[in-house]
Amino acid sequence: MNWKEHISSDSDILMGKPAIKGTRLSIEFLVGRLANGWTEQMLLDNYPRLTQQDLQAIFAYIQDCLRDSLLYEISTPKNAA
């Protein structure tokens, strides 16, 4: 999956946040929905321009970010069990 076919960043759209091409749906917004319990089907039902391939592109994008260490490391407090 080449996520660049589905995701772009344009300084004139959503202040440059990565978004699904041809929409104003940012990756942050969509991942937030998933993190809050939405299913992929709920996203597809509520945002008709969104496709299954767009969702796969989001996961591929996140994987690349993790692989390239573009996300913050999670540190565990020293007191944590």
Backbone torsions as a table, in degrees:
resi	resn	phi	psi	omega
1	MET	NA	122.0	174.5
2	ASN	-96.4	98.0	-175.4
3	TRP	-62.5	-22.3	-179.1
4	LYS	-66.3	-15.6	175.6
5	GLU	-76.2	-16.5	-175.1
6	HIS	-119.2	-20.8	-174.5
7	ILE	-122.5	136.3	177.0
8	SER	-141.8	167.8	176.9
9	SER	-131.3	122.8	-177.8
10	ASP	-132.9	123.0	-177.1
11	SER	-59.9	-18.8	178.3
12	ASP	-88.0	-6.8	-179.6
13	ILE	-123.0	121.1	178.5
14	LEU	52.5	36.5	178.1
15	MET	55.4	31.2	175.7
16	GLY	87.2	2.7	178.2
17	LYS	-63.1	141.5	175.1
18	PRO	-59.2	134.4	-176.0
19	ALA	-144.8	161.9	174.8
20	ILE	-68.5	129.0	-178.8
21	LYS	-55.2	139.3	177.3
22	GLY	77.8	6.2	178.2
23	THR	-133.9	177.2	171.5
24	ARG	-113.0	31.2	179.1
25	LEU	-97.2	107.9	-179.3
26	SER	-77.4	154.6	176.5
27	ILE	-62.0	-40.7	178.1
28	GLU	-56.9	-46.2	-179.9
29	PHE	-61.2	-48.0	-176.9
30	LEU	-67.8	-41.9	176.8
31	VAL	-64.4	-36.0	176.3
32	GLY	-61.0	-40.7	177.2
33	ARG	-62.1	-45.8	178.9
34	LEU	-61.7	-41.7	-180.0
35	ALA	-64.6	-24.8	179.7
36	ASN	-95.2	14.6	172.4
37	GLY	101.2	-3.1	176.8
38	TRP	-66.7	145.6	173.6
39	THR	-92.7	166.4	175.8
40	GLU	-59.6	-40.0	-179.5
41	GLN	-63.6	-37.9	177.3
42	MET	-61.8	-41.5	177.9
43	LEU	-62.9	-46.2	-178.6
44	LEU	-63.9	-37.8	179.7
45	ASP	-69.6	-37.2	-175.9
46	ASN	-86.4	-20.6	-179.6
47	TYR	-128.3	83.9	-171.6
48	PRO	-58.9	-23.3	179.0
49	ARG	-79.7	-12.1	179.3
50	LEU	-80.2	139.8	-179.6
51	THR	-119.2	165.8	175.7
52	GLN	-59.8	-37.4	178.4
53	GLN	-64.6	-36.0	175.9
54	ASP	-61.2	-43.0	179.3
55	LEU	-65.6	-40.7	176.4
56	GLN	-62.0	-37.1	178.5
57	ALA	-63.7	-36.6	178.0
58	ILE	-60.4	-46.5	-179.4
59	PHE	-66.2	-37.6	177.3
60	ALA	-65.8	-39.5	177.8
61	TYR	-61.8	-46.9	179.8
62	ILE	-62.6	-41.7	178.2
63	GLN	-59.5	-44.3	178.2
64	ASP	-63.0	-40.6	178.4
65	CYS	-62.2	-42.9	179.0
66	LEU	-66.0	-42.9	-179.7
67	ARG	-63.8	-37.7	-178.0
68	ASP	-90.0	9.0	178.3
69	SER	56.6	40.1	179.2
70	LEU	-89.3	-4.7	177.6
71	LEU	-105.6	157.6	-179.4
72	TYR	-66.8	142.6	173.0
73	GLU	-72.7	147.1	177.5
74	ILE	-97.3	120.4	178.6
75	SER	-104.9	145.3	179.4
76	THR	-100.7	129.0	177.3
77	PRO	-57.4	146.3	-177.2
78	LYS	-62.4	-25.0	-178.6
79	ASN	-84.4	-11.3	-175.2
80	ALA	-68.6	146.2	-179.7
81	ALA	-75.0	NA	NA
